[in-house]
Amino acid sequence: MKIAIFPPNSLILADLVERRGHEPLVIQKEIKKKVTDPEIDSPPFNITEEDPIRGLKYAAIEVPSGVRGRMSIFGPLIEEADAAIIMEEAPFGFGCIGCARTNELCVFQLRKRGIPTLELKYPRTREETIDVVNKINNFLDELEAQNG
């Protein structure tokens, strides 16, 4: 299954999902496409004129172009997701903080999809970490059982 993770660049969540045989939907793969595309003249300024326009599907015209540009990448990943794992209150190093409004919009869009979603608080202790990993594994087991 395709699992959206949030933060969308969390290598930790991506690794946990991938180890269980699922496809983590992460921005790293999407950004790689952009920075290796010969049409992009100046990475890391890897936004095209079309990106904010594509982002209009996910955010209104009044929303800053940076949010629309980010949503042009995040939005399709959200649409593609069969399920989602959302980590709340994660520290800066766990995943991107990017733009708070974009983050709120992504979480809203994931919840709105109505797909199976696991929402967790970032663990602060060893015991909480073990519990989070177990919850993720149980969530992925349930998805496998439902989809045989």
C-alpha positions in Angstrom: 0.0 0.0 0.0 1.0 3.6 -0.5 1.4 5.3 2.9 1.5 9.1 3.3 3.7 10.1 6.1 3.8 13.4 7.9 6.2 15.1 8.2 6.5 14.2 4.5 10.3 14.0 4.6 10.8 11.9 7.8 13.4 9.3 7.0 12.4 7.5 10.3 8.8 7.0 9.3 9.7 6.2 5.7 12.1 3.5 6.9 9.5 1.9 9.2 6.9 1.9 6.4 9.3 0.6 3.8 10.6 -2.2 6.1 7.1 -3.5 6.3 6.8 -3.8 2.5 4.7 -0.6 1.9 5.6 2.4 -0.2 6.2 5.6 1.8 5.0 8.6 -0.1 7.8 11.1 0.6 8.9 14.4 -0.9 12.5 13.2 -1.4 11.4 11.3 -4.4 9.4 14.2 -5.8 12.2 16.7 -5.2 14.7 14.3 -6.9 12.6 14.4 -10.0 12.7 18.2 -10.0 16.4 18.6 -9.4 17.4 16.1 -12.0 15.0 17.5 -14.6 16.9 19.3 -17.3 14.0 21.8 -17.6 14.9 23.2 -14.2 17.6 25.8 -14.7 18.8 26.5 -11.2 18.4 23.9 -8.4 17.8 24.3 -5.5 15.4 27.0 -6.7 13.5 24.1 -8.2 10.1 25.6 -8.7 8.6 26.1 -12.1 6.1 28.7 -13.0 3.5 25.9 -13.3 4.0 24.7 -9.7 2.0 27.4 -7.9 -0.7 27.1 -10.6 -0.9 23.3 -9.9 -1.1 24.2 -6.2 -4.3 26.1 -6.8 -6.1 22.7 -6.8 -5.2 22.4 -3.1 -5.0 26.1 -1.9 -6.9 29.2 -2.8 -5.4 32.0 -4.9 -5.2 34.2 -1.8 -2.8 31.7 -0.2 0.9 32.7 -0.6 2.6 31.2 -3.6 5.1 29.3 -1.4 2.2 27.4 0.1 0.7 26.7 -3.3 4.2 25.6 -4.6 4.6 23.2 -1.7 1.1 21.9 -2.1 1.8 21.2 -5.8 4.2 18.6 -4.5 2.4 17.4 -1.3 -1.1 17.4 -2.8 -0.6 14.6 -5.3 1.1 12.5 -2.7 -1.9 13.0 -0.4 -4.3 12.1 -3.2 -2.2 8.9 -4.0 -2.2 7.7 -0.4 -4.1 4.5 0.7 -3.4 5.3 4.4 -1.5 7.9 6.4 0.8 8.1 9.5 0.9 11.6 11.1 3.5 12.4 13.7 2.5 15.4 15.8 4.8 17.7 17.9 8.0 16.4 16.2 11.2 18.3 16.7 12.9 20.2 13.9 15.3 17.4 13.0 12.6 14.8 12.6 11.2 16.2 9.4 10.7 19.5 7.7 9.0 22.4 9.4 8.8 24.2 6.0 5.8 26.3 6.4 3.3 26.0 9.3 0.3 26.8 7.1 1.4 24.2 4.5 1.8 21.7 7.3 -1.7 22.4 8.7 -3.2 22.2 5.2 -1.5 18.8 4.6 -2.8 17.3 7.8 -6.2 18.7 7.1 -6.2 17.2 3.6 -5.0 13.8 5.0 -7.8 13.8 7.6 -10.4 14.9 5.0 -9.5 12.0 2.7 -11.1 9.5 5.1 -8.4 7.0 4.6 -7.1 4.9 7.5 -4.9 7.3 9.5 -2.7 6.8 12.5 -1.9 9.9 14.5 0.8 9.8 17.1 2.6 12.2 19.4 6.4 12.3 19.0 7.9 10.1 21.6 10.1 11.7 24.3 11.3 8.6 26.2 12.6 5.1 25.3 9.3 3.5 26.4 7.3 6.0 24.4 9.5 5.2 21.4 8.9 1.5 21.7 5.2 2.1 22.0 5.2 4.3 18.9 7.0 1.7 16.8 4.6 -1.0 18.0 1.6 1.2 17.2 3.0 1.8 13.7 3.6 -1.9 13.2 0.1 -2.8 14.4 -1.4 -0.2 12.1 0.4 -1.6 9.1 -0.6 -5.1 10.2 -4.2 -4.1 10.3 -4.0 -2.5 6.8 -2.5 -5.7 5.5 -5.2 -7.8 7.1 -7.9 -5.6 5.6 -6.5 -5.7 2.1 -5.4 -9.3 2.2 
